[in-house]
Amino acid sequence: MSALPERGESRRAANARKRISRRPSRLGLVAGATLKPDRVREADAGFPGLLKRAWRRAEQTEDLRSFVEVLLTLDGHVPADVQLRALSAAEEAALAALCGLSWRAPATAAPATAAPDAAAPDAAAPATAAPGDATSGDAEETVFSGEIALATSGRIVLRVPSAAPLKADGLVGGVRRVPWTRATLDAYREQLRRAEDRVARTVVDCRGWLAEQGAEGRGELLEQAKEAALRTAPFVLYQQGRQYTNFRDHNTLTGKTLWPGHPDCALSSLQDLPLELWSDHDVQLVVCLTLLIRSAGPGRVEEANGTQLTVDHVAHMLERIRVGYNAALGRDQVPPAASATVADLHELAVSLRSHRGEVARQAQLYREIHGALMHKIEKVAGPCADLARAREDAVTARLTSRLPLRGDNLAELEEALAAAPGWLAAPHGDFATGLEALVYESAAAATEAFEADFAMSRGMRSLPDLITALREERWAEICDWEITRFFCCVVPDPSAARHFGDSAAALADAAWAMSSRMQYNSWHFIAGNLPKAPEVVDRDHFVPPTIPDVAFYSDQHHHGHVNNNVRFSIRSPQSVVVDGRRFNGFVDLRLLRCDGAPFGEQDLLAAHRVSAFTARATGLVAELAAAGEQIEVTAFDSPWHWSAVTGGADPATRAS
């Protein structure tokens, strides 16, 4: 089976080829011809199952606070802080009054810039048990019967005074009835008053700032927000009870479902409306999206995923980032916002973005991803320690034993590559090029060194083709290339077969499924590196990634992750310069564990060094290709994964 489509292939031949299964265990068979799937996923696999387990675990707790804490963390799967910041103002006030829990509490207090009174704790933490806890022995008379439940979205929801009973059809498991005493009610009333005052001040400030931008300026902000929603991974944001999302549920923002300008897009519907007709929710949405985007680009929006998108929450995030940046720089380079006003927060956001590159040169930026709620947190890594050095040493040892390179670490191996890169274009061992051998050995070394179930590395098959198209500015052609123009080498640990019924064939199928998805990711990102010609703008693509991430419990939402047990992972994207043009996210290294312990920061630092080594090799091959060397990656297709994983005969001989 050819790695690249045949030049001049007829439409009939191409369609016939596409009807043949590329699954390693079924090469040569017509796709979709089996009577039933090999694996049938449980109806509640992924997120629904997690929610059910979390609810059952919460029901086993003895007191209200423990019950709530299990739900806040989804039984240890997400930080409680994310869920606390997902609460509406009334729910936040109720939880503080009932349990003394709030993201504004002293232990997790927002900085002074977060809101006019945010530094003062809003939570009225009880001296002993929570006032509304039915198990606390409180003899006070119940004056209101509230409810706490877990919504199918993963959020905690509460019934508060004056609200209707919670609707069962949107809940997991049921409700817990919670008695409110007079003391609880008084605490709630004070909390709610503060919240309503805070929201009222914020809305006035947001409207004033938007008015200062003028009609043209507001139009530009809306276009910026729509582009961010279109080019960013799925997110779900809240404004009190209103949901803004480009993900699965009824979409309200531009994304995979709503095209730019769609009348159902909340941002598009504001385009020609006078500011006085914007709802308070929409006013805060536009301001907060602007602050996030101005601080780091569209990717920052995902760091608000699953939370209330309010000015005080955004201010809290920006201040946390500011403190981290200054720590990395070793000085107070970025001053705090002068006040909690939108104007001063906007100045802070712009300052953070202007210093981000300097921070990245001093320390490694990365994102921590909590898959259950798709929430991301930007962090500044500390220095490499013993674990990171041990991982790198193990990778280096394998590479020097199998490749014509010498050095005591990956930096020295890069120097050796740069000194004599010619072998990357020549056959090496069982591979048609040294680059193929290097990609495979790097991934295989990472599987071993990081104790991963899978490691994978992706890239483009023909750098000469890309260079020719770039020189002739054939942007439409590049955008039209199929995913077969890209490759991904997936190397599983043989023991990973235990996650796939102890079947080597099923393991090979899983490896190929991952490879195909990574080919799509390469296709999806490449357009984001091209000039914004009409054909590029119109083509579906995301902003290419530039910093690594470590993910926890990713086997929740993404169907491929659920099906293939992708629980813990590291992604390390790297840029490559091709004929003078920088392509962000052009290659990456991914490490996966299906169970066991999650990866940590030290693992990420070492993995980023390994992916940088592969990127350096790819860049050197690009230089050879630019000079006229014809280099093409033909390995890492479906038959290759069958042979590499199972050790069996190539099933491609069955192909018609």
C-alpha positions as CSV (number, residue, x, y, z in Angstrom):
1,M,0.0,0.0,0.0
2,S,1.5,3.3,-1.0
3,A,2.0,5.9,1.7
4,L,1.1,8.7,-0.7
5,P,-1.8,8.8,-3.2
6,E,-0.8,7.9,-6.7
7,R,-0.2,10.8,-9.0
8,G,-2.8,11.1,-11.7
9,E,-5.1,8.5,-10.1
10,S,-8.6,8.4,-11.6
11,R,-11.6,9.3,-9.5
12,R,-12.9,5.7,-9.8
13,A,-9.6,4.3,-8.6
14,A,-9.4,6.8,-5.8
15,N,-12.9,6.0,-4.6
16,A,-12.3,2.2,-4.8
17,R,-9.1,2.7,-2.8
18,K,-11.0,4.7,-0.1
19,R,-13.6,1.9,0.2
20,I,-10.9,-0.6,1.3
21,S,-10.4,-0.7,5.1
22,R,-7.1,0.6,6.3
23,R,-7.4,-1.0,9.7
24,P,-4.3,-3.1,10.2
25,S,-6.2,-6.3,11.1
26,R,-8.5,-5.9,8.0
27,L,-6.3,-4.6,5.2
28,G,-7.6,-5.7,1.9
29,L,-11.2,-6.1,3.1
30,V,-14.0,-3.7,2.2
31,A,-14.6,-1.2,4.9
32,G,-17.8,-1.6,6.9
33,A,-18.3,-5.2,5.9
34,T,-18.2,-6.8,9.4
35,L,-21.4,-8.0,11.0
36,K,-20.7,-6.2,14.3
37,P,-18.0,-3.9,15.8
38,D,-14.9,-5.6,17.4
39,R,-15.5,-3.6,20.5
40,V,-18.8,-2.3,21.7
41,R,-18.5,0.7,24.0
42,E,-20.6,0.8,27.2
43,A,-23.5,3.2,27.0
44,D,-22.2,5.3,29.8
45,A,-18.5,5.0,28.9
46,G,-16.5,8.2,29.5
47,F,-18.1,11.2,31.1
48,P,-21.6,9.8,31.9
49,G,-20.0,6.9,33.7
50,L,-17.7,9.2,35.7
51,L,-20.6,11.3,36.8
52,K,-22.6,8.3,38.0
53,R,-19.6,7.0,40.0
54,A,-19.0,10.4,41.5
55,W,-22.6,10.7,42.5
56,R,-22.6,7.2,44.1
57,R,-19.4,8.1,46.0
58,A,-20.9,11.4,47.2
59,E,-24.0,9.5,48.5
60,Q,-21.7,7.4,50.7
61,T,-20.4,10.4,52.6
62,E,-21.6,11.2,56.1
63,D,-21.9,15.0,56.1
64,L,-22.9,17.7,53.7
65,R,-19.4,19.3,53.3
66,S,-17.8,15.9,52.4
67,F,-20.7,15.3,50.0
68,V,-20.1,18.6,48.2
69,E,-16.4,18.1,48.1
70,V,-16.8,14.8,46.3
71,L,-19.0,16.5,43.7
72,L,-16.7,19.5,43.4
73,T,-13.8,17.3,42.4
74,L,-15.9,14.6,40.6
75,D,-14.4,12.2,43.1
76,G,-10.8,13.4,42.6
77,H,-10.8,13.9,38.9
78,V,-10.7,17.8,38.7
79,P,-9.6,20.6,41.0
80,A,-12.4,21.8,43.3
81,D,-11.5,25.4,42.3
82,V,-12.9,24.9,38.7
83,Q,-16.3,23.8,39.9
84,L,-16.5,26.5,42.6
85,R,-15.9,29.1,39.8
86,A,-18.7,27.5,37.7
87,L,-21.4,28.4,40.2
88,S,-23.8,31.2,39.5
89,A,-23.9,34.1,41.9
90,A,-26.9,32.7,43.8
91,E,-25.4,29.2,43.9
92,E,-22.0,30.5,45.1
93,A,-23.7,32.5,47.9
94,A,-25.7,29.4,48.9
95,L,-22.7,27.1,49.0
96,A,-20.7,29.6,51.1
97,A,-23.6,29.9,53.5
98,L,-24.2,26.1,53.7
99,C,-20.7,24.7,53.8
100,G,-18.3,27.6,54.1
101,L,-16.9,26.8,50.6
102,S,-15.9,29.5,48.2
103,W,-13.1,30.2,45.7
104,R,-13.0,33.6,47.5
105,A,-12.3,32.0,50.9
106,P,-9.0,33.0,52.6
107,A,-7.2,29.8,51.6
108,T,-7.9,30.5,47.9
109,A,-8.6,34.2,48.0
110,A,-8.7,36.2,44.8
111,P,-6.1,39.0,44.6
112,A,-7.0,42.5,45.5
113,T,-7.4,43.3,41.8
114,A,-10.1,40.7,41.3
115,A,-13.0,42.9,42.3
116,P,-13.5,45.9,44.5
117,D,-14.1,43.7,47.6
118,A,-12.7,40.4,46.4
119,A,-9.8,40.3,48.8
120,A,-12.2,40.1,51.7
121,P,-13.6,36.5,52.1
122,D,-17.3,36.2,51.2
123,A,-17.6,32.8,52.7
124,A,-19.0,32.7,56.2
125,A,-17.2,29.5,57.3
126,P,-19.0,28.0,60.3
127,A,-17.0,27.3,63.4
128,T,-18.2,23.7,63.5
129,A,-20.6,22.0,61.1
130,A,-22.3,23.8,58.2
131,P,-25.5,25.5,59.3
132,G,-27.6,23.6,56.7
133,D,-26.1,20.2,57.3
134,A,-28.8,17.8,58.4
135,T,-26.2,15.7,60.1
136,S,-24.7,18.5,62.2
137,G,-27.0,18.1,65.1
138,D,-28.2,21.7,64.7
139,A,-31.5,22.0,66.6
140,E,-32.6,25.2,64.8
141,E,-35.8,25.0,62.9
142,T,-35.7,24.4,59.2
143,V,-37.1,27.4,57.3
144,F,-36.4,26.3,53.7
145,S,-35.7,22.9,52.1
146,G,-33.1,23.4,49.4
147,E,-31.5,20.9,47.0
148,I,-28.0,20.0,45.8
149,A,-27.4,17.9,42.7
150,L,-24.9,17.0,40.0
151,A,-26.0,18.1,36.5
152,T,-25.2,16.0,33.4
153,S,-22.8,18.8,32.4
154,G,-20.7,18.0,35.4
155,R,-21.6,21.1,37.3
156,I,-23.0,21.3,40.9
157,V,-26.4,22.9,40.9
158,L,-28.4,24.1,43.9
159,R,-31.9,25.1,44.6
160,V,-32.0,28.4,46.4
161,P,-34.8,30.3,48.0
162,S,-37.3,31.6,45.4
163,A,-36.0,29.1,42.8
164,A,-38.1,26.2,41.3
165,P,-37.2,22.6,42.2
166,L,-34.4,21.2,40.2
167,K,-35.5,19.4,37.0
168,A,-34.7,15.7,37.2
169,D,-34.1,15.2,33.5
170,G,-30.8,17.2,33.6
171,L,-29.4,15.6,36.7
172,V,-27.3,12.6,37.6
173,G,-28.8,10.2,40.1
174,G,-31.2,12.6,41.9
175,V,-31.0,15.3,44.5
176,R,-29.9,15.7,48.1
177,R,-32.4,17.7,50.1
178,V,-30.7,20.2,52.3
179,P,-32.4,21.9,55.3
180,W,-31.8,25.7,55.7
181,T,-32.0,27.2,59.1
182,R,-32.6,30.8,59.9
183,A,-28.8,31.3,60.3
184,T,-28.2,29.8,56.9
185,L,-30.7,32.0,55.3
186,D,-29.2,35.2,56.9
187,A,-25.7,34.2,55.7
188,Y,-27.0,33.5,52.2
189,R,-28.8,36.8,52.1
190,E,-25.6,38.7,53.0
191,Q,-23.6,36.7,50.5
192,L,-26.1,37.3,47.7
193,R,-26.3,41.1,48.5
194,R,-22.5,41.3,48.0
195,A,-22.6,39.3,44.8
196,E,-25.4,41.4,43.3
197,D,-23.6,44.6,44.2
198,R,-20.4,43.2,42.6
199,V,-22.2,42.2,39.4
200,A,-24.0,45.6,39.2
201,R,-20.8,47.5,39.4
202,T,-19.1,45.2,36.9
203,V,-21.9,45.6,34.3
204,V,-21.7,49.4,34.6
205,D,-18.0,49.3,34.1
206,C,-18.1,46.9,31.2
207,R,-20.8,49.0,29.4
208,G,-18.7,52.1,29.9
209,W,-15.6,50.5,28.6
210,L,-17.4,49.2,25.5
211,A,-19.0,52.6,24.9
212,E,-15.5,54.1,24.8
213,Q,-14.5,51.7,22.0
214,G,-17.1,53.1,19.7
215,A,-19.2,51.2,17.2
216,E,-16.2,50.4,15.0
217,G,-14.1,49.2,17.9
218,R,-16.9,47.0,19.3
219,G,-17.2,45.5,15.8
220,E,-13.5,44.6,15.8
221,L,-13.8,43.1,19.3
222,L,-16.7,40.9,18.1
223,E,-14.7,39.8,15.0
224,Q,-11.7,38.9,17.3
225,A,-13.9,36.9,19.6
226,K,-15.7,35.1,16.8
227,E,-12.3,34.2,15.2
228,A,-11.1,32.9,18.6
229,A,-14.2,30.7,19.0
230,L,-13.7,29.3,15.5
231,R,-10.0,28.6,15.8
232,T,-10.0,27.2,19.4
233,A,-10.7,23.7,20.8
234,P,-14.2,23.2,22.3
235,F,-15.1,25.2,25.3
236,V,-18.1,25.8,27.6
237,L,-18.5,29.1,29.4
238,Y,-21.2,30.4,31.7
239,Q,-22.8,33.8,32.5
240,Q,-25.0,33.1,35.5
241,G,-27.6,30.6,34.1
242,R,-26.7,31.2,30.5
243,Q,-24.3,28.9,28.6
244,Y,-22.0,29.9,25.8
245,T,-20.4,27.0,23.9
246,N,-19.1,25.8,20.6
247,F,-19.2,22.2,21.9
248,R,-21.9,19.5,21.4
249,D,-24.9,20.9,23.3
250,H,-27.0,23.6,21.6
251,N,-24.2,25.7,20.2
252,T,-24.4,29.4,20.9
253,L,-20.9,30.4,19.5
254,T,-19.2,30.0,16.1
255,G,-17.4,26.7,15.9
256,K,-17.8,23.3,14.2
257,T,-21.5,23.6,14.1
258,L,-22.2,27.3,13.6
259,W,-20.5,29.0,10.7
260,P,-19.1,32.5,11.1
261,G,-22.0,35.0,10.9
262,H,-24.6,32.3,11.8
263,P,-27.7,34.0,13.4
264,D,-27.6,31.6,16.3
265,C,-24.1,32.7,17.3
266,A,-24.4,35.1,20.3
267,L,-21.5,37.2,19.0
268,S,-22.8,37.5,15.5
269,S,-26.2,38.5,16.7
270,L,-24.6,41.5,18.4
271,Q,-22.8,42.8,15.3
272,D,-25.3,45.5,14.3
273,L,-27.1,46.0,17.6
274,P,-26.7,49.3,19.5
275,L,-24.8,48.8,22.8
276,E,-27.9,49.6,24.9
277,L,-29.7,46.6,23.5
278,W,-26.9,44.2,24.5
279,S,-27.9,42.0,27.5
280,D,-25.8,42.3,30.7
281,H,-24.6,38.7,30.0
282,D,-23.4,39.5,26.5
283,V,-21.7,42.7,27.7
284,Q,-19.6,40.7,30.2
285,L,-19.0,37.9,27.7
286,V,-17.4,40.3,25.1
287,V,-15.3,42.1,27.7
288,C,-14.0,38.9,29.3
289,L,-13.2,37.3,26.0
290,T,-11.3,40.4,25.0
291,L,-9.3,40.3,28.2
292,L,-8.4,36.7,27.8
293,I,-7.5,36.9,24.1
294,R,-5.4,40.1,24.7
295,S,-3.4,38.3,27.4
296,A,-2.2,35.3,25.3
297,G,-4.2,34.8,22.2
298,P,-7.2,32.5,21.6
299,G,-5.8,29.6,23.6
300,R,-6.3,31.5,26.8
301,V,-10.1,31.2,26.4
302,E,-9.8,27.4,27.2
303,E,-8.4,28.4,30.6
304,A,-11.8,29.7,31.5
305,N,-13.5,26.4,30.3
306,G,-16.3,25.2,32.5
307,T,-16.4,28.4,34.7
308,Q,-18.4,31.6,35.0
309,L,-16.9,34.1,32.6
310,T,-17.0,37.2,34.8
311,V,-14.6,40.1,35.2
312,D,-13.6,39.1,38.8
313,H,-12.8,35.5,37.7
314,V,-10.7,36.8,34.7
315,A,-9.0,39.2,37.1
316,H,-8.2,36.3,39.4
317,M,-6.7,34.3,36.5
318,L,-4.6,37.3,35.2
319,E,-3.2,38.0,38.7
320,R,-2.2,34.3,39.2
321,I,-0.4,34.4,35.8
322,R,1.3,37.7,36.7
323,V,2.7,36.3,39.9
324,G,4.0,33.2,38.0
325,Y,5.6,35.3,35.2
326,N,7.4,37.6,37.7
327,A,8.7,34.5,39.6
328,A,10.1,33.2,36.4
329,L,11.7,36.5,35.5
330,G,13.1,36.9,39.0
331,R,11.8,40.4,39.4
332,D,8.5,42.3,39.4
333,Q,8.5,43.1,35.7
334,V,4.8,43.0,35.3
335,P,3.0,45.3,37.8
336,P,-0.4,44.4,39.2
337,A,-3.5,46.0,37.8
338,A,-4.0,49.5,39.4
339,S,-7.7,48.6,40.1
340,A,-10.4,46.1,39.3
341,T,-11.7,48.2,36.4
342,V,-11.8,46.8,32.9
343,A,-9.4,49.5,31.7
344,D,-6.8,48.6,34.2
345,L,-7.3,44.8,33.7
346,H,-6.9,45.4,29.9
347,E,-3.6,47.1,30.6
348,L,-2.5,44.1,32.7
349,A,-3.6,41.6,30.0
350,V,-1.6,43.5,27.3
351,S,1.4,43.6,29.6
352,L,1.2,39.8,30.2
353,R,1.2,39.1,26.5
354,S,4.1,41.4,25.8
355,H,6.2,39.7,28.5
356,R,5.1,36.1,27.7
357,G,7.9,35.5,25.2
358,E,10.6,36.7,27.7
359,V,9.1,34.4,30.3
360,A,9.2,31.5,27.8
361,R,12.9,32.1,27.3
362,Q,13.5,31.9,31.0
363,A,11.3,28.9,31.9
364,Q,9.1,26.4,30.3
365,L,5.5,27.4,29.9
366,Y,3.0,24.6,29.7
367,R,-0.7,23.8,30.2
368,E,-2.3,21.4,32.7
369,I,-5.4,19.9,31.2
370,H,-8.2,18.4,33.3
371,G,-10.1,16.4,30.7
372,A,-13.3,15.8,32.6
373,L,-14.2,19.5,32.3
374,M,-11.8,20.3,29.4
375,H,-10.3,22.9,31.7
376,K,-6.7,24.2,31.1
377,I,-4.4,26.0,33.4
378,E,-1.2,27.7,32.2
379,K,1.8,27.0,34.4
380,V,5.5,27.9,34.6
381,A,7.6,24.9,35.1
382,G,10.4,24.7,37.6
383,P,13.9,23.5,36.7
384,C,14.7,20.0,35.5
385,A,15.4,17.6,38.4
386,D,16.6,14.0,38.7
387,L,13.6,12.4,37.2
388,A,13.7,14.5,34.0
389,R,17.4,13.9,33.6
390,A,16.9,10.2,34.1
391,R,14.3,10.1,31.4
392,E,16.5,12.0,29.0
393,D,19.5,9.8,29.8
394,A,17.5,6.7,29.0
395,V,16.3,8.1,25.7
396,T,19.9,9.2,24.8
397,A,21.3,5.7,25.6
398,R,18.9,4.0,23.2
399,L,19.4,6.6,20.4
400,T,23.2,6.3,20.6
401,S,23.0,2.5,20.5
402,R,20.8,2.4,17.4
403,L,21.7,5.6,15.4
404,P,25.0,6.9,14.1
405,L,25.1,9.6,16.8
406,R,27.3,10.2,19.8
407,G,26.7,12.3,22.8
408,D,25.9,12.2,26.5
409,N,22.6,14.1,26.2
410,L,20.1,15.2,23.6
411,A,21.7,18.6,23.2
412,E,24.9,16.9,22.2
413,L,23.0,14.6,19.8
414,E,21.5,17.6,18.2
415,E,25.0,19.0,17.6
416,A,26.1,15.8,16.1
417,L,23.1,15.8,13.8
418,A,23.8,19.4,12.7
419,A,27.4,18.5,12.0
420,A,26.6,15.6,9.6
421,P,22.9,15.5,8.6
422,G,23.3,13.8,5.3
423,W,22.5,10.3,6.7
424,L,19.0,11.5,7.5
425,A,18.2,11.4,3.7
426,A,19.8,8.0,3.1
427,P,18.5,4.5,3.9
428,H,19.2,3.3,7.5
429,G,18.5,-0.2,8.7
430,D,15.0,-1.3,7.8
431,F,14.0,2.3,6.9
432,A,14.1,4.1,3.6
433,T,15.6,7.2,5.3
434,G,17.5,8.0,8.4
435,L,14.8,10.5,9.3
436,E,12.3,7.6,9.5
437,A,14.7,5.6,11.7
438,L,15.2,8.6,14.0
439,V,11.5,9.2,14.3
440,Y,10.8,5.6,15.2
441,E,13.7,5.2,17.6
442,S,12.8,8.4,19.4
443,A,9.2,7.3,19.9
444,A,10.3,3.8,20.9
445,A,12.9,5.2,23.3
446,A,10.2,7.4,24.8
447,T,7.8,4.5,25.3
448,E,10.4,2.7,27.3
449,A,12.0,5.6,29.2
450,F,8.7,7.2,30.3
451,E,7.0,3.9,31.1
452,A,4.2,4.8,28.6
453,D,1.7,2.6,27.0
454,F,2.1,4.5,23.7
455,A,4.4,7.1,22.3
456,M,3.9,8.7,18.9
457,S,5.6,11.3,16.7
458,R,4.0,13.0,13.7
459,G,5.1,15.0,10.7
460,M,4.8,15.6,6.9
461,R,5.7,12.9,4.4
462,S,7.2,15.0,1.6
463,L,9.0,18.2,2.6
464,P,10.1,18.7,-1.0
465,D,6.4,18.9,-2.1
466,L,5.7,21.4,0.7
467,I,8.7,23.5,-0.3
468,T,7.7,23.6,-4.0
469,A,4.1,24.6,-3.1
470,L,5.4,27.3,-0.7
471,R,7.7,28.8,-3.3
472,E,4.9,28.9,-5.8
473,E,2.4,30.2,-3.2
474,R,0.0,27.4,-3.9
475,W,-1.9,28.0,-0.6
476,A,-5.1,26.4,-1.9
477,E,-3.3,23.3,-2.9
478,I,-1.7,22.9,0.5
479,C,-5.0,23.4,2.2
480,D,-6.5,20.8,-0.1
481,W,-4.0,18.1,0.7
482,E,-5.5,15.0,2.3
483,I,-4.3,13.6,5.7
484,T,-2.3,10.9,3.8
485,R,0.2,13.7,3.1
486,F,1.1,13.4,6.8
487,F,2.3,10.6,9.0
488,C,2.4,9.6,12.6
489,C,4.6,6.8,14.0
490,V,2.9,5.1,17.0
491,V,4.9,2.8,19.1
492,P,3.0,0.9,21.8
493,D,4.6,-1.0,24.7
494,P,3.7,-4.7,24.1
495,S,2.2,-4.9,27.6
496,A,-0.4,-2.3,26.5
497,A,-2.3,-5.2,24.8
498,R,-3.8,-5.8,28.3
499,H,-6.1,-2.8,27.7
500,F,-7.3,-4.3,24.4
501,G,-8.3,-7.8,25.3
502,D,-4.6,-9.1,25.3
503,S,-4.9,-9.0,21.5
504,A,-1.9,-7.9,19.5
505,A,-4.2,-7.3,16.5
506,A,-6.4,-5.0,18.6
507,L,-3.3,-3.2,19.8
508,A,-2.2,-2.6,16.2
509,D,-5.7,-1.3,15.3
510,A,-5.6,1.1,18.3
511,A,-2.1,2.3,17.2
512,W,-3.3,2.9,13.7
513,A,-6.4,4.7,15.0
514,M,-4.2,7.0,16.9
515,S,-1.9,7.5,13.9
516,S,-4.8,8.4,11.7
517,R,-6.1,11.0,14.2
518,M,-2.6,12.5,14.5
519,Q,-2.4,12.8,10.7
520,Y,-5.7,14.8,10.9
521,N,-4.2,17.0,13.6
522,S,-1.2,17.8,11.3
523,W,-3.7,18.6,8.5
524,H,-5.8,20.7,10.9
525,F,-2.9,22.8,12.1
526,I,-0.9,23.4,8.9
527,A,-3.3,26.0,7.4
528,G,-2.9,28.2,10.6
529,N,0.7,28.8,9.5
530,L,-0.1,30.0,6.0
531,P,-0.8,33.6,4.9
532,K,-4.5,34.6,5.4
533,A,-5.5,34.1,1.8
534,P,-9.3,33.6,1.3
535,E,-8.8,29.8,0.7
536,V,-6.8,29.5,3.9
537,V,-9.3,31.5,6.0
538,D,-12.2,29.4,4.6
539,R,-10.5,26.1,5.4
540,D,-11.2,24.6,8.8
541,H,-8.2,24.9,11.1
542,F,-7.2,25.6,14.7
543,V,-4.4,28.0,15.9
544,P,-1.3,25.7,15.9
545,P,-0.1,24.8,19.5
546,T,3.1,26.3,20.7
547,I,3.5,25.0,24.3
548,P,3.4,21.5,25.7
549,D,0.7,20.2,28.0
550,V,0.1,17.4,30.5
551,A,-3.5,16.0,30.7
552,F,-5.4,14.1,33.3
553,Y,-8.4,11.8,32.7
554,S,-8.7,12.6,29.0
555,D,-10.8,9.4,28.5
556,Q,-14.0,11.4,29.1
557,H,-15.4,13.3,26.1
558,H,-13.3,12.7,22.9
559,H,-14.7,9.5,21.3
560,G,-11.2,8.3,20.2
561,H,-9.8,8.8,23.7
562,V,-12.7,6.9,25.3
563,N,-12.4,4.0,22.8
564,N,-8.6,3.8,23.1
565,N,-8.3,4.4,26.9
566,V,-6.3,7.6,26.6
567,R,-6.3,8.5,30.2
568,F,-3.1,10.4,31.0
569,S,-1.0,12.1,28.3
570,I,1.8,14.5,27.4
571,R,1.8,16.5,24.2
572,S,4.9,18.4,23.2
573,P,4.4,20.4,19.9
574,Q,7.4,21.9,18.2
575,S,7.9,24.4,15.4
576,V,10.0,23.7,12.3
577,V,11.3,26.2,9.8
578,V,10.6,25.1,6.3
579,D,12.3,27.1,3.5
580,G,12.3,30.3,5.7
581,R,8.7,29.9,7.0
582,R,8.1,28.9,10.6
583,F,5.4,26.2,11.0
584,N,4.2,26.0,14.6
585,G,2.9,22.7,15.8
586,F,4.5,21.0,12.8
587,V,5.8,18.0,14.7
588,D,5.1,16.7,18.2
589,L,5.7,13.9,20.6
590,R,2.8,12.4,22.6
591,L,3.0,10.0,25.5
592,L,0.0,8.0,26.7
593,R,-0.9,6.0,29.7
594,C,-4.1,4.0,29.8
595,D,-4.0,3.6,33.6
596,G,-1.7,3.9,36.6
597,A,0.0,7.1,37.7
598,P,-0.4,10.3,35.7
599,F,2.5,12.0,34.1
600,G,4.0,15.0,36.0
601,E,5.9,18.2,35.3
602,Q,9.3,16.5,35.2
603,D,8.0,14.0,32.7
604,L,6.8,16.9,30.5
605,L,10.2,18.7,30.7
606,A,12.0,15.6,29.5
607,A,9.5,14.8,26.8
608,H,9.8,18.3,25.5
609,R,13.5,17.8,25.0
610,V,12.9,14.6,23.1
611,S,10.4,16.3,20.8
612,A,12.8,19.2,20.3
613,F,15.4,16.6,19.1
614,T,13.0,15.2,16.5
615,A,12.0,18.7,15.4
616,R,15.7,19.6,15.0
617,A,16.1,16.5,12.7
618,T,13.0,17.5,10.7
619,G,14.4,21.0,10.3
620,L,17.7,19.7,9.0
621,V,15.9,17.5,6.5
622,A,13.9,20.6,5.4
623,E,17.2,22.3,4.7
624,L,18.4,19.3,2.7
625,A,15.1,19.4,0.8
626,A,15.4,23.1,0.1
627,A,18.8,22.4,-1.4
628,G,17.3,19.9,-3.8
629,E,17.4,16.6,-1.9
630,Q,14.4,14.4,-2.6
631,I,13.3,13.0,0.7
632,E,10.0,11.3,1.4
633,V,8.7,9.4,4.4
634,T,7.0,6.2,3.2
635,A,6.9,4.3,6.5
636,F,4.3,4.5,9.3
637,D,1.2,3.6,7.2
638,S,-1.3,0.9,8.2
639,P,0.7,-2.1,7.0
640,W,3.8,-0.8,8.8
641,H,1.9,-0.5,12.1
642,W,0.5,-4.1,11.7
643,S,4.0,-5.5,11.1
644,A,5.7,-3.4,13.8
645,V,3.1,-4.1,16.5
646,T,2.2,-7.7,15.8
647,G,5.4,-8.9,14.2
648,G,3.2,-10.8,11.7
649,A,3.2,-10.9,7.9
650,D,2.1,-7.8,6.1
651,P,-1.7,-8.2,5.6
652,A,-1.5,-5.8,2.6
653,T,-0.9,-8.9,0.4
654,R,-4.6,-9.5,0.7
655,A,-5.5,-6.1,-0.9
656,S,-7.2,-6.2,-4.3
